[in-house]
């Protein structure tokens, strides 16, 4: 996991906005409580990869280098290669949405965490999983995970 170096150590990825005496107020980021794994191939340059990680971390998200059952999203930049990757197969097995890069940008533009279904590039959307599978459990940020 990567933590932002320029922020005070805080709980749940919250960043300080104002201080009043000894009390610190925290702003909720768009990706607070999100554990986001990345599957980025070499076609995406180092600066763009770093910028993407920065966008997620600066908005309260946590980057994971592996996909676990606690992962909330898998962000990929190449949908064709993602179909065959180990991370993508594990994400699909556990009902984690595999989304494209535009998911992060659209969430930032909208100022909130959007539903992943319109951005899914591999596997099934939540609606498709619901119609064919069993509910695994409730996600940390709302919605459900399904076993397909």
Residue frames as qw, qx, qy, qz and C-alpha x, y, z in Angstrom:
[[0.000, 0.888, 0.461, 0.000, 0.00, 0.00, 0.00],
 [0.404, 0.315, -0.010, 0.859, 1.15, 3.52, -0.72],
 [0.233, -0.794, -0.446, 0.342, 0.58, 6.40, 1.65],
 [0.273, 0.874, 0.061, 0.398, 0.83, 10.07, 0.80],
 [0.658, -0.041, -0.330, 0.676, 4.09, 11.44, 2.21],
 [0.115, 0.322, -0.067, 0.937, 3.06, 15.06, 2.54],
 [0.552, -0.553, -0.247, -0.572, 0.06, 14.49, 4.81],
 [0.348, -0.447, 0.646, -0.511, -0.15, 13.92, 8.52],
 [0.172, -0.040, -0.983, -0.041, -0.74, 10.27, 9.45],
 [0.522, -0.032, 0.173, -0.834, -4.52, 9.97, 9.60],
 [0.471, 0.115, 0.854, -0.191, -7.16, 7.30, 9.83],
 [0.557, 0.529, 0.638, -0.054, -8.99, 5.97, 6.77],
 [0.482, 0.289, 0.430, 0.706, -7.11, 8.11, 4.24],
 [0.021, -0.934, -0.355, -0.013, -8.64, 11.39, 5.45],
 [0.510, 0.268, -0.065, 0.815, -6.64, 14.55, 4.86],
 [0.205, -0.574, -0.442, 0.658, -6.74, 17.54, 7.21],
 [0.220, 0.715, 0.412, 0.520, -8.63, 20.60, 6.01],
 [0.136, -0.787, 0.102, -0.593, -8.68, 22.96, 9.02],
 [0.550, -0.145, -0.658, 0.493, -7.21, 23.00, 12.49],
 [0.341, -0.753, -0.061, -0.560, -8.88, 24.70, 15.42],
 [0.525, -0.662, 0.453, -0.284, -6.67, 24.59, 18.51],
 [0.282, -0.365, 0.887, 0.027, -5.88, 20.92, 19.07],
 [0.684, 0.345, 0.602, -0.227, -8.82, 19.56, 17.07],
 [0.037, -0.284, 0.660, 0.695, -8.24, 18.63, 13.42],
 [0.705, 0.416, 0.299, -0.491, -11.16, 18.46, 10.99],
 [0.346, -0.169, 0.813, 0.436, -10.89, 15.96, 8.12],
 [0.569, 0.395, -0.191, -0.695, -12.41, 16.01, 4.66],
 [0.785, 0.101, 0.609, -0.046, -13.80, 12.80, 3.20],
 [0.008, 0.426, -0.642, -0.638, -12.11, 11.97, -0.09],
 [0.715, 0.260, -0.277, -0.586, -13.90, 10.53, -3.10],
 [0.734, 0.200, -0.648, -0.045, -12.05, 7.22, -2.73],
 [0.308, -0.444, 0.643, -0.543, -12.19, 6.99, 1.08],
 [0.731, -0.086, 0.600, -0.313, -12.60, 3.34, 2.14],
 [0.845, 0.503, -0.091, -0.159, -11.62, 2.20, -1.36],
 [0.568, -0.454, 0.618, 0.298, -8.80, -0.29, -1.82],
 [0.670, 0.689, -0.052, -0.270, -7.86, 0.04, -5.49],
 [0.710, -0.213, 0.540, 0.399, -5.57, -2.36, -7.31],
 [0.351, 0.767, -0.248, -0.476, -3.91, -1.29, -10.55],
 [0.780, 0.104, 0.540, 0.299, -3.11, -3.37, -13.64],
 [0.267, 0.903, -0.118, -0.314, -1.11, -0.96, -15.79],
 [0.889, 0.168, 0.232, 0.358, 1.03, -2.20, -18.67],
 [0.522, -0.298, 0.197, 0.775, 4.08, -0.59, -20.24],
 [0.254, 0.565, 0.484, 0.617, 2.04, 1.35, -22.81],
 [0.268, -0.927, -0.208, -0.160, 1.19, 3.82, -20.02],
 [0.446, 0.573, -0.365, 0.582, 4.19, 6.00, -19.20],
 [0.488, -0.174, -0.615, 0.595, 5.75, 6.39, -15.76],
 [0.041, -0.041, 0.182, -0.982, 4.48, 9.96, -15.32],
 [0.568, -0.226, -0.359, -0.705, 0.90, 8.96, -16.18],
 [0.686, -0.246, -0.679, 0.094, 1.08, 6.00, -13.78],
 [0.334, -0.112, -0.490, 0.797, 2.39, 8.26, -11.03],
 [0.252, -0.132, -0.047, -0.958, -0.32, 10.85, -11.75],
 [0.659, -0.280, -0.546, -0.434, -3.03, 8.18, -11.54],
 [0.606, -0.245, -0.645, 0.396, -1.70, 6.91, -8.21],
 [0.147, -0.005, -0.286, 0.947, -1.54, 10.48, -6.95],
 [0.429, -0.257, -0.279, -0.820, -5.16, 11.17, -7.92],
 [0.715, -0.331, -0.598, -0.144, -6.33, 8.11, -5.99],
 [0.557, -0.204, -0.530, 0.606, -4.20, 8.74, -2.90],
 [0.050, 0.092, -0.123, 0.987, -4.93, 12.49, -2.78],
 [0.544, -0.251, -0.226, -0.768, -8.65, 11.69, -2.74],
 [0.627, -0.373, 0.460, -0.506, -8.50, 9.27, 0.19],
 [0.950, 0.166, -0.185, -0.191, -7.95, 5.99, -1.68],
 [0.550, -0.550, 0.620, 0.101, -5.45, 3.26, -0.94],
 [0.606, 0.531, -0.526, -0.273, -3.40, 1.56, -3.65],
 [0.819, -0.266, 0.504, -0.070, -2.95, -2.19, -3.45],
 [0.152, 0.556, -0.722, -0.382, -0.39, -4.14, -5.46],
 [0.035, -0.044, -0.993, -0.101, -2.38, -7.37, -5.16],
 [0.555, -0.260, -0.316, -0.724, -6.07, -8.21, -5.54],
 [0.041, -0.036, -0.903, 0.426, -7.69, -9.52, -2.37],
 [0.131, -0.593, -0.786, -0.113, -11.28, -9.98, -1.25],
 [0.198, -0.715, -0.334, 0.581, -11.01, -6.52, 0.35],
 [0.203, -0.089, 0.400, 0.889, -10.17, -4.83, -2.95],
 [0.364, 0.588, 0.452, -0.564, -13.00, -2.57, -4.11],
 [0.608, 0.757, -0.006, -0.240, -11.87, -1.88, -7.71],
 [0.684, -0.148, 0.459, 0.547, -9.30, -3.08, -10.22],
 [0.313, 0.862, -0.043, -0.396, -8.29, -0.27, -12.59],
 [0.726, 0.027, 0.520, 0.450, -6.76, -1.35, -15.92],
 [0.135, 0.668, -0.218, -0.699, -5.45, 0.59, -18.90],
 [0.291, 0.292, -0.756, -0.508, -5.60, -2.23, -21.47],
 [0.774, -0.021, 0.271, -0.572, -8.89, -4.14, -21.51],
 [0.847, 0.327, -0.382, -0.172, -7.64, -6.83, -23.91],
 [0.423, 0.369, -0.735, 0.379, -4.60, -7.74, -21.82],
 [0.366, -0.297, 0.531, -0.704, -6.64, -7.47, -18.62],
 [0.869, -0.007, -0.169, -0.465, -8.88, -10.35, -19.74],
 [0.879, 0.149, -0.435, 0.124, -5.99, -12.79, -19.33],
 [0.146, 0.562, -0.562, 0.589, -4.17, -11.32, -16.33],
 [0.426, -0.192, -0.819, 0.332, -4.07, -13.02, -12.95],
 [0.039, 0.153, 0.408, -0.899, -5.33, -9.88, -11.17],
 [0.481, 0.043, -0.260, -0.836, -8.31, -9.64, -13.50],
 [0.589, -0.121, -0.775, -0.193, -9.22, -13.32, -13.08],
 [0.303, -0.218, -0.734, 0.567, -9.10, -12.98, -9.28],
 [0.197, 0.126, 0.166, -0.958, -11.16, -9.77, -9.39],
 [0.574, -0.028, -0.476, -0.666, -13.81, -11.45, -11.54],
 [0.508, -0.139, -0.842, 0.116, -13.82, -14.51, -9.26],
 [0.233, -0.330, -0.629, 0.664, -14.53, -12.31, -6.23],
 [0.073, 0.806, 0.579, 0.103, -17.00, -9.98, -7.95],
 [0.283, -0.634, 0.005, 0.720, -14.69, -6.96, -7.92],
 [0.532, 0.816, 0.195, -0.114, -15.36, -4.53, -10.79],
 [0.609, -0.112, 0.366, 0.695, -12.58, -4.36, -13.40],
 [0.232, 0.913, 0.272, -0.197, -12.79, -0.79, -14.70],
 [0.627, 0.516, 0.096, 0.576, -10.92, 1.38, -17.18],
 [0.410, -0.050, -0.205, 0.887, -8.82, 4.46, -16.42],
 [0.142, -0.441, -0.269, -0.844, -11.74, 6.77, -17.23],
 [0.569, -0.591, -0.572, -0.017, -13.49, 5.55, -14.04],
 [0.511, -0.391, -0.285, 0.710, -11.05, 7.51, -11.86],
 [0.135, 0.067, 0.184, 0.971, -11.29, 10.66, -14.00],
 [0.336, -0.493, -0.530, -0.603, -15.11, 10.59, -14.15],
 [0.566, -0.584, -0.529, 0.242, -15.32, 10.13, -10.36],
 [0.394, -0.291, -0.128, 0.863, -13.08, 13.17, -9.88],
 [0.043, -0.241, -0.375, -0.894, -15.09, 15.21, -12.41],
 [0.474, -0.545, -0.559, -0.407, -18.34, 14.27, -10.67],
 [0.156, -0.551, 0.439, -0.693, -16.94, 14.86, -7.19],
 [0.747, -0.257, 0.424, -0.442, -18.19, 11.51, -5.90],
 [0.258, -0.203, 0.933, 0.149, -17.63, 7.79, -6.20],
 [0.620, 0.235, -0.268, -0.699, -19.67, 6.66, -9.21],
 [0.904, 0.037, 0.374, -0.205, -21.26, 3.29, -9.86],
 [0.319, -0.465, 0.716, 0.411, -18.66, 1.07, -11.56],
 [0.678, 0.356, 0.642, -0.038, -21.05, -0.66, -14.01],
 [0.530, 0.835, 0.062, -0.130, -20.72, 1.83, -16.92],
 [0.088, 0.838, -0.536, -0.064, -16.91, 1.55, -16.72],
 [0.791, -0.225, 0.569, 0.003, -16.53, -2.25, -16.50],
 [0.402, 0.651, -0.528, -0.370, -14.12, -3.50, -19.18],
 [0.385, 0.212, -0.898, -0.033, -13.76, -7.16, -18.15],
 [0.026, -0.177, -0.903, 0.391, -16.14, -9.61, -16.52],
 [0.144, -0.631, -0.704, -0.292, -19.74, -8.93, -15.63],
 [0.146, -0.478, 0.115, -0.858, -21.42, -5.82, -14.30],
 [0.199, -0.047, 0.746, -0.634, -23.15, -5.95, -10.93],
 [0.684, 0.205, 0.092, -0.694, -26.54, -6.19, -12.69],
 [0.713, 0.301, -0.585, -0.243, -25.38, -9.18, -14.74],
 [0.232, 0.214, -0.870, 0.378, -23.89, -10.88, -11.67],
 [0.411, -0.001, 0.523, -0.747, -27.09, -10.32, -9.72],
 [0.769, 0.224, -0.115, -0.588, -29.22, -11.99, -12.38],
 [0.812, 0.267, -0.513, -0.083, -27.01, -15.10, -12.53],
 [0.503, 0.230, -0.695, 0.459, -25.33, -15.54, -9.17],
 [0.580, -0.619, -0.500, 0.174, -25.41, -15.44, -5.41],
 [0.082, -0.921, 0.128, -0.360, -24.83, -12.37, -3.26],
 [0.665, 0.151, -0.523, 0.512, -21.43, -12.55, -1.51],
 [0.418, -0.580, -0.442, 0.542, -21.92, -9.65, 0.86],
 [0.085, 0.978, 0.191, 0.008, -22.16, -5.93, 1.21],
 [0.611, 0.398, -0.121, 0.674, -19.20, -3.78, 0.12],
 [0.394, -0.347, -0.361, 0.771, -17.65, -1.20, 2.44],
 [0.033, 0.193, -0.084, -0.977, -18.93, 1.72, 0.32],
 [0.621, 0.351, 0.264, -0.649, -22.37, 0.33, -0.44],
 [0.658, 0.403, -0.497, -0.397, -23.56, -2.04, -3.12],
 [0.893, -0.214, 0.365, -0.154, -23.05, -5.79, -3.14],
 [0.063, 0.502, -0.815, -0.283, -20.51, -8.30, -4.30],
 [0.890, 0.152, 0.069, -0.424, -21.73, -11.34, -6.17],
 [0.450, -0.299, 0.819, 0.195, -20.48, -14.84, -6.82],
 [0.599, 0.480, -0.226, -0.600, -20.89, -15.63, -10.50]]
